[in-house]
């Protein structure tokens, strides 16, 4: 199943840049819009809002489901811009109705980070301007937040003002330094099998709660509805994250806060990225986070360093290992904060990983760059070498987002589309053609190097942003100084 063509095309004047980045971008589009765009069945139509003329985006070659976090990340990274109907279907595929008939993000076994859906839904509205989508999305967000606030498991811990439950996407026990003291991974692979993990609080998940409350407030404002305390809740979450996770001595955010108040002074890649992307870190904190972040030879790891039960020879599946998902979020955060060198590093490393492995795999070894699913309990043993699945969608959309959000610096708001590019020296001038934006189709040309804009023209006329009302085919020329 495939979506509407023609697709965007990325063309560098430098042949080496084209061979590495242009080829990888084309492969990423194929991954998203052909390989992983699939029909959906009745199990995914529980919201009643699916468009029967479009399919949905699955999680990858090894996973037929869209899943909440995958649906969100893929829509946020790429699908909402490139194929809005497909993105909406994918977001609705993980929404159901509660007993009262209200929309709610699906209540499955991995509910701790389901509020991430808010991030994708709000972004989808900013990209598309679809008010009907927003009205339904707001109901789903409000209902879901209420469920989580009242939940006995993966719920609110009033003592710390934080939410309990595992860290974002780390559904495996290997993502946690000490799941149960003295007991290793004897309860199997699922992180939710370990009471210590369930009762603890983690940076990424609580950063997502801040983003969810902030997003709910923006949704309400766009719909002309009262804020219903969302802004106050967002402010309280931001304060709690900074109070309980910020480590001034380390110049970064801790990964973990256990139920007894013991901090886990470790690094979490997505957690750090979220503090930068959502504005939880102030300017001074952001600079410190970037300066003190520890990367591996092949990019930003999921968590770091190796837990005692893992090593370079046997890295944990969710430990010191490379998920392109994490690389993409980290690169997006670095680009937002002007770290061109860091952005270049992550983007180049991911392009080389894809080139050298022949595809967008789920996980790579952080030391060697080899395709590697890592080690973790499972299949009746305490340590099992897992597979890394092929054609992982959020690995592909991570690279697409590196190009859109990083290289071209695209940002969407209620007024339109803006660009703050980062064109590294040596990459050469570059053009992105056939780029859809609402009722317009854009060709965006970047000239020069760096990130300071010398001139910005739309069809030869100086302008600062692309308005939401633009229709038809247009050319943007950006000269960087």
TORNU-250588 format. One record per residue (C-alpha): x, y, z. Coordinates in steps of 0.2 Angstrom, whole numbers, padded with zeros to 4 digits, always signed. Each point is the difference from the previous one (the first is absolute). Layout:
XYZ/...
//
This chain:
+0000+0000+0000/+0007+0017-0004/-0005+0018+0002/-0002+0015-0012/+0015+0003-0012/+0010+0010-0005/+0010-0001+0016/+0012+0014+0005/+0018-0001-0007/+0016+0005+0008/+0014+0006-0011/+0017+0005+0005/+0012+0009-0012/+0014-0010+0009/+0001-0018-0007/+0006-0007+0016/-0014+0008+0010/-0012-0006-0013/+0006-0018+0001/-0001+0000+0019/-0014+0011+0006/-0010+0001-0016/-0001-0019-0002/-0004-0003+0018/-0014+0013-0001/-0008-0009-0015/+0002-0017+0009/-0009+0008+0015/-0014+0006-0010/-0002-0018-0008/+0000-0007+0018/-0013+0011+0006/-0012+0002-0015/+0001-0017-0008/+0008-0014+0011/-0009+0005+0016/-0016+0008-0006/-0012-0014+0002/-0019-0003+0000/-0009-0001+0017/-0013-0011+0007/-0014+0002+0011/+0011-0001+0016/+0007+0017-0005/-0016+0008-0004/-0007+0002+0018/+0000+0019+0000/-0012+0000-0014/+0011+0014-0009/+0010-0010-0012/+0000+0005-0018/-0004-0016-0010/+0009+0007-0015/+0017+0000+0009/+0010-0013+0009/+0011+0002+0016/+0018+0000+0004/+0006-0016+0009/+0015+0000+0012/+0011-0009-0012/+0005-0016-0009/+0000-0010+0016/-0016+0008+0007/-0017+0001-0008/-0007+0012+0013/+0000+0019+0000/+0002+0001+0019/-0003+0016+0009/+0018+0006+0001/+0004-0005-0017/-0015+0008-0008/+0004+0016+0009/+0018+0001-0004/-0002-0005-0018/-0014+0013-0003/+0011+0013+0010/+0015-0004-0010/-0007+0000-0018/-0017-0008-0004/-0011+0015+0005/+0010+0011-0012/+0002-0012-0014/-0016-0010+0001/-0013+0009+0011/-0014-0012-0002/+0011-0015+0003/+0007+0008+0016/-0017+0004+0006/-0005-0018-0003/+0015-0006+0009/-0003+0011+0015/-0019-0005+0001/+0006-0019-0002/+0006+0001+0018/-0016+0009+0007/-0015-0009+0007/-0016+0005+0009/-0003-0002+0019/-0016-0006+0008/-0008+0017-0002/+0004+0001-0018/+0014+0013+0002/+0016-0002-0010/+0016-0006+0009/+0017-0005-0005/+0000-0019+0001/+0001-0008+0017/+0012-0014-0004/+0014-0008+0011/+0011+0014-0003/-0009+0015+0006/+0014+0010+0009/+0005+0011-0014/-0017+0001-0010/+0000+0018+0002/+0013+0002-0013/-0015-0001-0012/-0004+0018+0004/+0017+0005-0007/-0004-0008-0017/-0018+0006+0000/+0004+0018+0003/+0014+0000-0013/-0012-0008-0012/-0012+0015+0002/+0014+0013-0002/+0006-0009-0016/-0018-0002-0008/-0011+0013+0009/-0014-0014+0001/-0012+0007+0013/-0011-0016-0001/+0015-0010+0005/+0005+0012+0014/-0018-0001+0008/+0001-0019+0001/+0018+0000+0005/-0003+0012+0014/-0014-0012+0007/+0012-0015-0001/+0014+0010+0009/-0011+0006+0014/-0008-0017+0003/+0017-0008+0000/+0008+0012+0012/-0014-0002+0012/+0002-0019-0001/+0019+0001+0004/-0003+0013+0014/-0012-0012+0009/+0010-0016-0004/+0006-0011+0014/+0014-0007-0011/+0010+0012-0012/-0009+0014+0009/+0004+0016+0010/+0012+0000+0015/-0006+0015+0010/+0016+0000+0011/+0011+0004-0015/-0013+0008-0012/+0006-0013-0013/-0008-0015-0009/+0006-0017+0003/+0004-0014-0013/+0014-0005-0011/+0010+0012-0012/-0006+0005-0017/+0000-0016-0012/+0011-0010+0012/-0012-0014+0002/+0014-0012+0003/+0008-0003+0017/+0018+0003-0008/-0004+0019+0000/+0001+0001+0019/+0015-0001+0011/-0006-0010+0015/-0018-0006-0004/-0001-0010+0016/+0015+0000+0012/+0009-0017+0000/-0012-0008-0012/+0007+0005-0017/-0012-0003-0014/-0009-0016+0007/-0017+0006-0003/+0002+0001-0019/+0002+0013-0013/-0015+0011+0004/+0005+0016+0010/-0018+0000+0008/+0004-0017+0008/+0011+0009+0012/-0008+0010+0014/+0015+0011+0003/-0001+0006-0018/-0019+0002+0001/+0001+0011+0016/+0015+0010-0006/+0000+0016-0010/+0010+0004-0016/+0005+0015-0009/-0007-0003-0018/-0017-0005+0006/-0002+0015+0012/+0006+0012-0014/-0014-0007-0011/-0012+0004+0013/+0006+0018+0000/-0002+0000-0019/-0017-0008+0001/-0007+0013+0012/+0008+0014-0010/-0007-0007-0016/-0018-0002+0008/+0001+0019+0005/+0005+0004-0018/-0014-0011-0007/-0013+0008+0011/+0006+0018-0005/-0001-0005-0019/-0018-0006+0003/-0005+0015+0010/-0003-0011+0016/+0005+0004+0018/+0017-0007+0005/-0007-0011+0014/+0016+0001+0010/+0011-0007-0014/+0013+0015+0001/+0001-0002+0019/+0002-0018-0001/+0014+0002-0013/+0009+0013+0011/-0001-0012+0014/+0007-0014-0010/+0014+0011-0006/+0005+0005+0017/-0001-0018+0007/+0011-0006-0014/+0013+0013+0003/-0001-0002+0019/+0002-0019+0000/+0010-0004-0016/+0012+0014-0002/+0017-0004+0006/+0010+0017+0002/+0016-0009+0004/-0001-0011-0016/-0007+0014-0010/-0013-0011-0007/-0017-0009+0004/+0000-0016+0010/-0009-0015-0008/-0009-0007+0015/-0008+0004+0016/-0004-0015+0010/-0016-0001+0011/+0011+0002+0016/+0007+0016-0007/+0017-0007-0006/+0006+0008-0016/+0007-0010-0014/+0014+0010-0007/+0000-0007-0017/-0003+0007-0018/-0015-0003-0010/+0001+0006-0018/-0019+0003-0003/-0002+0008+0017/+0014+0013-0004/-0007+0003-0017/-0017+0003+0007/+0006+0013+0013/+0008+0010-0015/-0014-0002-0012/-0015+0004+0012/+0009+0015+0008/+0002-0009+0017/+0018+0005+0001/+0004+0019+0000/+0014+0006-0011/+0014-0003+0013/-0006-0017+0004/-0002-0004-0019/+0018+0005-0003/+0006-0011+0014/-0010-0015-0005/+0007+0001-0018/+0018+0002+0007/-0001-0014+0012/-0010-0013-0010/+0010-0016-0003/-0001-0007-0018/+0006-0017-0006/+0010-0002-0016/-0016-0003-0010/-0011+0013+0008/-0010+0005+0015/-0005-0016+0010/-0017-0004+0008/+0007-0001+0018/+0018+0002+0006/+0012-0007+0007/-0001-0019-0001/-0009-0007+0015/+0010-0012+0011/-0008-0015-0009/+0004+0005-0017/+0016+0005-0009/+0008+0005-0017/+0000-0018-0005/-0018-0003+0006/-0009+0017-0001/-0018+0001+0007/-0014+0002-0012/-0005+0016+0008/+0016+0005+0007/+0016+0006-0008/-0005-0003-0017/-0006+0010-0015/-0019+0002-0005/-0001+0012-0015/-0016+0006+0008/+0011+0007+0014/+0012+0007-0012/-0014+0009-0010/-0007+0009+0016/+0017+0004+0006/+0005+0008-0017/-0017+0010+0000/+0005+0007+0017/+0017+0004-0005/-0005+0009-0016/-0013+0010+0010/+0014+0006+0012/+0012+0004-0014/+0012-0014+0003/+0005-0002-0018/+0014-0012+0003/-0010-0012+0011/-0014+0000-0013/+0012-0004-0014/+0007-0014+0010/-0016-0009+0004/-0007+0003-0018/+0016-0007-0008/+0001-0015+0012/-0018-0005-0004/+0003+0002-0019/+0015-0011+0002/-0008-0013+0011/-0014-0002-0014/+0012+0000-0014/+0011-0013+0008/-0014-0011+0006/-0011+0001-0015/-0015+0007+0008/-0009+0008+0015/+0003-0013+0014/-0008+0002+0018/+0016+0000+0010/+0019+0001-0003/+0016-0004+0010/+0006+0017+0007/+0018-0006-0001/+0001-0008-0017/-0015+0006-0009/-0006-0018-0004/-0018-0005+0000/-0003-0006+0018/-0016-0003+0010/+0010+0000+0016/-0002-0011+0015/-0015-0002+0012/-0009-0013+0010/-0013-0010-0010/-0004-0017-0007/+0002-0009+0017/+0018+0007+0003/+0007+0015+0010/+0010+0006-0015/-0005-0003-0018/+0008+0008-0016/-0015+0008-0009/-0003+0004-0018/+0001+0018-0007/-0016+0001-0011/+0001+0006-0018/-0009+0015-0009/-0003+0008+0017/-0011+0015-0004/+0006+0012+0013/+0018-0003-0005/-0005+0006-0018/-0011+0015+0006/+0014+0005+0012/+0011+0003-0015/-0014+0009-0010/-0001+0011+0015/+0018+0004+0001/-0001+0007-0018/-0017+0009+0003/+0003+0007+0018/+0019+0000+0000/+0007+0004-0017/-0015+0011-0006/-0005+0005+0017/-0019-0001-0002/-0011+0005+0014/-0019+0001+0000/-0012+0011+0009/-0017+0008-0002/+0006+0013-0011/+0010-0011-0012/+0016-0008-0004/+0017+0007+0004/+0018-0005-0004/+0016+0001+0010/+0012-0011-0010/+0016-0008+0005/+0010-0003-0016/+0017-0006+0005/+0016+0005-0009/+0004-0013-0014/-0017-0007-0002/-0003+0012-0015/-0016+0009-0005/-0015-0010+0001/-0018+0000-0006/-0016-0009+0007/-0013-0001-0014/-0018-0006+0000/-0002+0004+0019/-0019+0001+0005/-0006+0013+0012/-0019+0001+0002/-0006+0006-0017/+0017+0004-0006/+0015-0009-0008/+0017+0007+0003/+0017-0001-0007/+0012+0006+0013/+0018+0005-0005/+0014+0002+0012/+0016+0010-0005/+0016+0003+0009/+0004-0007+0018/-0004+0002+0018/-0016+0005+0008/-0001+0019-0002/-0013+0005-0013/+0007+0014-0011/-0016+0000-0011/-0017-0010-0001/-0010+0002-0016/-0017-0008-0005/-0001+0001-0019/+0012+0014+0000/-0008+0010+0013/+0008+0003+0017/-0010-0009+0014/+0003-0007+0017/-0012-0015+0001/-0012-0010-0011/-0018+0004+0004/-0013-0013+0004/-0010+0007-0015/+0012-0003-0013/-0006-0011-0015/+0008-0007-0015/+0018-0003-0005/+0013+0012+0007/+0019+0002+0001/+0009+0006+0016/+0018+0005-0001/+0010+0002+0016/+0018+0007+0000/+0010-0004+0015/+0015+0011+0006/
//
